[in-house]
Amino acid sequence: MDTYVTVVGNAASDVRVQMTQSGVTLARFRMAVSPRRFDRDSGQWVSGDASFYTVQCWRGLAENVTSSIDKGDPLVVTGRLRVREWEREGRWWTVTEIDAVSVGHDLARGVAEFRRVGRPARLSVVEGSAATVQAGEQEALAIGLVAESDEEAEAA
């Protein structure tokens, strides 16, 4: 069973992007999360110890994060929490990762301007066209790519 978390913090590194061997886009960045509390004695806000996470984004989210996130940006990240431990040369290492399903700027700490990206063409069954072929009792339907019109994209 997966553990989903939502963390609020800052991008602690620049986004690094790469392609997997199968051609899938992967983007990674480090995120710092520091609890803050108001100290009544001093009358100031104080930060607690920071926690750091490696955030991984795949496919379209990776492409959008690469174009949108800079080091230091205040963020809200939701995703699957993974903790990996291993031993190397007698020393134990621990990495805490978030496999992100959503990444956005924290609007409690600033403003952002959203730009919708164009949707890729989608598969659609082409019925009643010349491409429909009868094969015995089975009917084969042609599959075609249908690009959305500007009105459909704006309505979505």
N, C-alpha and C positions, 0 to 999 in steps of 0.2 A: 504494500500500500504506500502511495506517495504522500509526502508531507508538503503541503502548499503553504507558503509564507508570503507576506507583504512586508517589505522593508522600506523605510524612508531614510534617505541619507544623501551623500554627495558622490559623484563620480570621482574616484581617487586616481584614475589614470586615463590616458587617451584610449579610444576604442581601437582595438587591433582586429583586422578583418583578414580572413583567409578562406580558401576554397578547399573542401575535402576532396579526396581522390574521386569521389563520385559526382563532383560538381556542385555540391550543396554549399551555400554561403554560411559561414560561421563568424560571428563577431563576439569578442570578449572584452570586458573591462573590469577593473576593480572598483568596488563600492565601499565607502566608509560610512559606518553608522555609529553615531555618538549620542548616548542619552544626555539630555540637558535637563537641569532642574534649577529652580530659583532658590538661592541661598538667602534666607531671611536675615541672617546675621550680617552678611556683607552687603545685602541689597543688590546682588548681581546674579546673573545666570552663570552657572558653572557646567563644564562638560565632564562626563564620566569617561571611562575607558572606551576607546573605539573598538569596534568589531569590523573586520574586513571580509568581504565576500568577492569571489570571482563570479561575475554574471556572464552567462553564455546565452547567446541569441542565435536562432537558426532561421534560414531562408529569408522570407520577406521582412520579418522583424529585424534580422541582422542588417539588411540593406537600409532600412529606415533608421535604425539606431546609429549606423555609421554616418549617416547624413545629418543627424539631429543632435547627438550628444557630444559635449566637450568636457574635458577635465574640469572639475569644480562645479559642474551643474548640479542643482538640487533635483533629486529624482525620487520617484516611487516605482518600485519594482515588485512584481508578483510572479511567482514561479515555484517550481519544485525544488525543495531543499535537498542537497546531497552532501554528505560528509564522507570524505575518503581519507583513510589512514594507511601508511605503508612504512616499512623500515628499509633504510638504505645506509650501508656502512655503519651499522650499529646505532643509528639515530632514527627516531620516529618522526614522521612528518604527517601533518594534518592539513587538509584543504577543505574549506567550506565553499560550496558552489551553489548558485541558484540557476537552474535551467529556466530562463525567463519565458513567460507566456505574454507578459505585458510590461512595457517600460514607458514611463512618461515623466515630464517635468512636474515638479511639486509646485502647484499654483498657489499654495499658501505662502510661498517665499518669492514669488515673482510672476510675471506674465509671459505668455507664449503665444505664438501665432501658428495655428494648425494649417497644414497644406495637405490635402488629400492627394495620394499618388494614384496614377492611372492604374486601373485594374488590368491584369493580363487577359487575353482572349480566353473565353471559356468554351468548353465542349458543348455541343448542342446536337440533338438528333434532327436530321433533315428529313422530314416526312413529306410524302406526296411529291417528291421531286423526280427528275429523270434518273437520279442515282439509285432509286429504289429498284431492286432486282428480285424477281421471283425465282426461287430455287426449290422446285418440288412444292411441298406444302409450307416450307419455311420462307419467310420474307426477310431479306437483308436490308437494313437501313444504313444509309450513308451517314458518317459522322463528320461534321465540319466544325471549323472554328468560327465563332461569332464574336465580333468585337462589339462592346457596348457603345451605344450612342452617347453623346454628351448629356442628353436629357436623362437617360437612365442612370448615368454615373452621378449626376447631381441629385437625383431623387434618392439614391442609395444612402 
